[in-house]
Amino acid sequence: MNETLFLNLILEHQAIIQKICRLYRDSLEDREDLFQEIIYQLWRAIPSFNGKAKVSTWLYRVALNTAIASFRKKSPKVSYVDRLPELPEATQSEELAIRQERLFAALKQLDDSEKAIVALYLDDLSYQQIAEITGINENYVGVKLNRIKNKLQKLLTK
């Protein structure tokens, strides 16, 4: 894949990457570092993409594995641009913004595997797609989602 096609792929799916960065990192600098690490890992992995899964499924798998694995190891220093591309901001009410921040605060209290599953669920992926990305049984996805929903409900009603 040439550089232009790869950059178009990243632009098309940058919202997925940014969401994972926001779930797995607290500070802006850490999110930028993770964003760059995910891009690097995607570039390295693109030759092994065989097209059996959708591009978004493959991208999720690489991004989630990178986010989780980067806690465990020191990554090589990667240079990056000064700023992440901005997503167009939708006008939202202050109440909605507060609710979103509460949700993200609750999501950050989940363990890594729970964050991965709920991120995929919030993107309206099917249980089958979530199972394919995470490598767990499709039935277990439903069990995990019920447990996560209960956990989030408790966290949000505190």
N, C-alpha and C positions, 0 to 999 in steps of 0.2 A: 504494500500500500504506500502510495507516495505521501509526502508531507501535507499537501493541500487537502487530499481526501481525509487524512487523519485529523487535521484541524477542523474541517467541516463536521466530522463525526463528534469531536469534542464540543463544538459550538452547539450542535443539535442536542446533546445530552448533558450540557453543563449543569443544568438544574439538579439532575440526579447526583452528580459529584458534589455540588455545593451542599445539598441536603445531608449527604453522608458526612461531609466535613463538619457541618454544624452539629450533627448528632454526636460525633466522636471527639470533638475538640472544643474547648471553651473560649480561648482567646482568638482574636482575629489573626494574629501572627501564626499560631499553631494551625488554624484552619487553612491559611495560605500555604503553609509548609505541607500539610497533608494533601491539599489540592494538587500541588506540584508533584508530590510523590505518586499520587494516583495517576496523573498524566504520564509520568515516567514509566510506571509499571504497565499502563495500557500500551504505550509505544513498544515496550519490550515484548508484550504478549500478543500484539496484533498478528505477527506471523503464524501463531498457533491457532488463531481463530479460524475454524473450519466451516462456519455457516450453519451448523446443525441447530444451533439455538439462535434466538433473535439477538440482534446487536445489543439491545438494552439489557437482556438477561446476562450476556457475557460481560458487559460493562459493569453491571451491578456486582457480579461475582468478583471481578478483579478489584473494584473499588472497596467492597466490604472486606475482602481478604487483606488488602493493603492497609486499611484503617485499623483492623484488628492486629495484624502482624507488626505494624510500626510501633506498637506499644512494647513489643517483646525484643526488638533489636534496634541497634543504631543504624540509621540509614546514611548512605553517602550524601555529602553536601550537593544539593542540586540548585543551580541558579534559576531564578524565575523573574518574571516581569514585576514591575512595581505594584500593580493592582490586578485583582481578579476582574474578569469581565462582569459588568453589572447586569443583573436581570432587570427588566422593566418593572418599575414599582407600580403595583396596583394601589389605587387609593383605598384605604381601609380605615375604618373607624378606630378610635383610640381603644375602645372596649375590645374589639377584635384583636388588636395588637397585644393587649394585656393578656387575653386568653391564649394567644399563640405563644407568648413568652412563658406562661404557666405550663402549657403543654410541653414545650421544649425543656423546661426545667425538670418536669416529671420524667420525660423520656431519658434525660441524662442520668437519672437515677437507676435506670435499667442496666442489666449486664450487657456485655457486647452482643451476645447471640440474640437476646431479646430486642435490642435496638435494631439489629439487622432485620429481624422478622417483621417488626412493626413498621419500619421504613418501607419495606416492600409492600406490606398490606396497605399502608396509606397511599401508595401509588396505584392502588387498585389492581395489583397483580393477583392472579388466581392462586389457590393453594398449590396447584400443580407447578406453576412457575416459581413460587416461593420455595417449594421443595427442591426444584431443579437447581436454583441458585445457591441455596444453603446446604444442600446435600443431605437433608433429613427426609424422612418418610412423609408423604402427603397427609396422612391421617394425623401424624404428630404435629404438623403445622397447625391444624385446627385446635388441638389440645393446647399447644403453646400459646396460640392467640387468645384463647379463652383465659388462660392464666395471666397473660400479659394485660388483657383488658381489665381483669379484676384488680391486678396490682396497680395499674394506672388510675383506676377509679378510686382506690384507697388513697393514693398519693395526691390526687386532685381534690379530694374532700377533706384533707387535713386542715 
